[in-house]
Amino acid sequence: MSNIHIGNLDGITLLHSPDTLRPDTVGFSPDSKTLERIGVFCAAERRTMETASRHGATILTVANNEDPPTGSRVYWQNRSYSAAHQAIQDLTAAHSDHIPAIPRHQVSTLTGSEQQNIYDQLHEGEPWVIAYTPLDNGHIKYGINSTPQFNRFMNFIDASSERVDPSNFELRPFIRTPSNRYTSFRIVVDACGDTLAAGLHYSMHRKDVSERFVVCDRFSESRTSSVVRYIKNALEVPTSPYFLHAHDIRSNSAVGGKIIGLMGNNRAPLREHEAEILEAHNIDPSNVRPPTRLVETAEFIGSVVGRETHLLLGIDAVNDLYAETNVSPGGGVYAACHMRGGGSMLERYVTMRKHVLANMAQTHNP
């Protein structure tokens, strides 16, 4: 994939915000590992801009709150994470009729009847998921299956009103997935709405072997703001009165999950037991391809959201229901599809961005 052909980008404008990846603008105090990742992001973005410029694109540096110029075909390439996150929420909500999604309740607007419905479902044995939407990589995502857990969470929200914004928390019904692993799909799309890669994430821990709980999850990382540290200390530390003892229902690679590539001619070979996981999801291991409905939904979201947020988006789904959109997703899914699972972080990001530029050139000059 390193020799991707990039055509003429003349007439396309890329807008770049220089502050997007500065450590003091991303909302946390980065540790050395995170600083390294930020450095890789910056290097990949710089190479993307240099490559686009060489192929005729106009590069404009703008602030996050500036409007794009009129009269040119603009691809908005780099809002800050918080600005992109808000734009994604607003745009997907505006087009919800076209996006089959997991039902969700924002904690700040939870009505009495909705809260009672959650109580009733938990009492009947139906689990729910608590998710803190500003963070990715499975941080602050909890599975609960009892009313005492829900009570402790709501008590935490009531007691923390001056420190924690409840609008950043969502409650979602737990979606049961096929196979003996917790799974989720990720479709990587570009700002044109074209699919670059697709993968099936699965947890390394099995559902039937032993319970796994979220306790002091990755506390060694300082990739957290004081608010996030406060939330984790309250909900993940056993001595806290609000400790959830939450079930680990995550399939993220950041917490040990693996990825099965679902497209591409240079996919990583299947590991032991992965054929069984694919078959459980009605995917033929000898003819692997992502579910058509998921691809269509992801490409629609990419075409609606991409130009307002970033050149690369990771659209996550559980079964066939949309879960969330990630800005500038990691290269794991792309590598699983097109690089046999290999390549350094920088090689993955650079190759993905070259792929995006090639798609843009083809779309612009068919």
N, C-alpha and C positions, 0 to 999 in steps of 0.2 A: 504493500500500500504506500510505500514511501515515494513511488514514482507516479503519483496521481496527476493526471493531466488537468490543468486549470486553463480554461479558455479566457476570452476577453471579458473583463469586468468593467469596461468603460461605460459610464452612465449610472453606475451603482455607487451610492454613498454609504460609507460606514461611519457611524458616530461612536466615539470612544470617550468614556469618562475616565480621566487619569486617576481619580481618587478611589475607584471601585475596590482595588485590592491592597490599598495601604493598610497596614496593621491597625492604625488608630481609627479607621473608618468602618471596620467590619464588625464591631460590636463585642469584641472579646480581647483578652490579653493572650496572645498566641505563645505556645511553647515552641521549642526548637523544631519539633516535627511539623507543626502547623506553619511555622515560618518557612520551612523548606517547601511545603506545599504551595504557599503563597508565592514563593520565588518561582516555582515551576509554572504556576498560572501566569504570572507576569511575563516570563520568558515565552510561553506559548502565545500569549496575546500579542507580544511584540513581534514575534515571527509571523503571526497571522496578518498583522497590519502591514508589515514589510512585504509579504508575498502578495497581498491584495493590491498594494500600491504599484508593485512591479507589473501587475496584470491590468492596470488601468483604472482601478477603483479610486474614488475620491475619499480621503480620510479626513474627517473633521473631529477635533477634540472639543467636547462640550461638557458643561456641567450637568449633573443628573436632572436638574429641574428645568433645563432648557428644552424648548420645542425643536423638533427637527426642521431643517429648512425646506421650503416648498420648491417644487419644480424639478426634483430629482428622485430617482428610485432609492428610497432610504431603507437600510436595514439597521435597526437600532442595536448596537452591539455592546452593551455593557452598562446597564444601570447598576447602582449599588444593590447589594443583596436585599436590603429592606425595601427599597423602592421597587425592585423586580418582584419580590414576594407579594407586595400589595397589589401590583398590577396584575399578577397572575390570579390572585383571589378575585379581583374585580371583574376581569375579563371572562374567567371561567364561569363565574356566577351569572354574568350577563348572557351567556350562551348555554345555560344549564339544560335547556330543552334538547340540545343536541349532544349532550355528554352523559351517558349512563354512568352514574356515580354512586359511591357508597353514601348512604344517608349520614348526615352529620349535624350535630347541634353545637353551636358556639355557647360556651359556658356562660358568657356575659348576658346572653339573651334567653337562657333556658327558662321555659315557663313551668308553672306548677304541674300542669298536665303532662308535659314532656318528662319532667323529673319523676313523676309517678309511674309513667310508662317504663322508664329505665328500671325503677325499683321492681316493677312487676316482672319484667323480663329476666332480671337477675335472679329473682326469687324462683322463677320457673326453670333456671339453669341455663339461660342464654347469656354468654359472656359479652362484655363491652370493651372498647379500647379507649384509653385516654391518650391524647396526642397533643404535644406542645408544638404548634405549627411553625414557629420561626426557626427551629433547628432541624437539621437533616441527620443522616447517618444513624438513625435509630435512637438518638438521644431523647430522653423523656417521652418514651412511648411504652404504655403499660397495658397489659391485659388484666382485667378484673372479672371475677365471676361470683361475687357475693355482695349483698347489701352493706355489710360492715365496711368493706373496702370503699364502696361508693360514698358512704357517710364520712369516712375519714378524709376522702378527697374533697368533698364539699365543705367540710369543716376547715380544711386547710385554706380553701379559697376564701371563705368568710373571714378567717383570721389574718389573711395576708393581703387584704384589699389595698393597703397603702404601698405594697412592694411588688405585687404581681398583677399584671393586667389579665383579667379573666378572658378577654376576647382572644388571647393567644392560645387558649385551650379549646380543643374540640372533643366531643364524645361521639364515638362511632360504634354501631353494632359490629361485633366480631364476625368476620366472614370466614366460614369454614372452608378450607382448601383441600383438594385431593392429595393423595399420597400420605405417607407417614411423616412428612416434614411440613413445616410452615413455609409457604411459598408466596411469591409475588412476581409480577412481570414488570420489566422496564423496557420501554421503547424510547430510543434516542432519536430525536428529530431535530431538524434545523429550522431556521427562520422562514424557509420557503414551505415548510410543512412536509418535507421529504424525510423518509425514514433512513437513518444511517445504520442502525444496529438494533437488535432486540435480544433480550435475554430473560431467562427464568431464574430468579434467585430462589435458593432454598436454604433452610437452616441446617446446620450440621447436627443439632440435637433433634432426636426423634420424639414424636408425640407420645409414643407408647412405652418409652424406656423409663424416663424419670422426669419429674417436674423440674423446670428451671425458672428461677426467679430473678428479677432485676434488683440487685442489691449493690449499692456503691458502684454503679456502672461507670467505668473509665474515669474515676475520680483523679487519676494521675494526670489526665489531660487538663491543661489550663485553658483549653479552647472554650472557655465559658465566661460569661459576664458574671457580675456579683449576683444578679437576679437568678441566673441559671444555677449557680452554686447554692443559692438559698433554696431553690425548688428541689434540687437533688438531695440536699441535706435533709429536707423535710420528708420527702416521699420515698427515699431509697436507703436511709440509714435506720437499722433495726431499733435503735434506742429512741427514735423520734415518735412523738404521739400520733403523727400522721403517716407513719410508715405503711405503705400499701401492701407489701409482700406480693407485688404484682407478678403475674406470669410473663415469661419471656416468649412473646409470639412473633419475634422479629426474624426476618430472613436477610437483613442487610449484610453485605460483605464486611462492613466495618465492625460487625460483632461476630464475625466468624463464618458467615454464610458463604455459599459458593454460587457460581454463575454458570448456567448452561447457555451457550450461544445458540440462537434460533434462526440465524441467517448467515449468509456470506460463504465464500468458497475457501476460506482459510480458517475454519472454526477450530477451536480447541477440541481435541478428541474427548469422547465421553468417558467419564470416570465410572468406576464400579457403582452400581445402583442408580445411575442417572437415567438409564433407559427405562427403568421401572417408574421413576418420577415422571418422565415424559409421557409414558403410556397412561398414567393415572390422569394426566391433563389432556388426554385425547390427542396427543402429538405423536406421530409415527417416528420412532428413533432412526429409521432408515431414510426418512424424508422430512427432516426437521424444518419447520417453518412456524412463524408466530401466528397466533389466531388472527384471522382477517378482521374481525370486529375491533379488536384492540388496536391494530395498526390504523384502521380508519379513524378511530376516536383520537389516537395520538397525533395523527397528521392534521386532523381538524384543529386540535388544540394548538399545535405548532404554528399553523397558518394564522390563527387568531392572536396568539400570545407572543410568538417569537420576535416579531419586529418591535414590540414594545418592551422587551426584556433582555434577550440575549440571543446570540447566534446558535447556541446549543441548549437543548432542553432534554431532561429525562422525565418521561411521563410514566408514572407508576400506577399499577392496577393490581387488584386482587381478584382472581378469577376473571370475570369480564367487566368488572366495575372500576371506574376511575378512582384513584386514591389521592394523588397529589402530583404537582409538577416541581421538578428540581432545576434550579438555574445552574448552567455549566456543570453537568453531571460528570462524575469520575469516568475514567477510561476503561473500567473493568469490563463492561458489557461490549464496548466497541472492540477491545482486544480479544474477547472470547469469540467474537464473530469474524474478525478480519486479521488477527495477528496471532492465531493459535494460542491465545491467552498470554502471550509474552509481551516484551517491550517495556521500557522504563516508563515512569509516569510522564516524563516530558515527551518521549516518543509517541505515546498514546495521544496526548493532548494535541501535539503538533499535527499528527496524521489526521485526527478527527477534524481539525480546523481546515486543513487542506481539502479534505473531502467536502466540507461545507462550501468552501469557495468554488470548488469544481461544480457543485450542484447549482450554486447561484449563477455561475457563468453559463451553464447549460440552459437554465430557466430563462435567463436574460437574452441569450442568443441561441434559440433552439435550432 
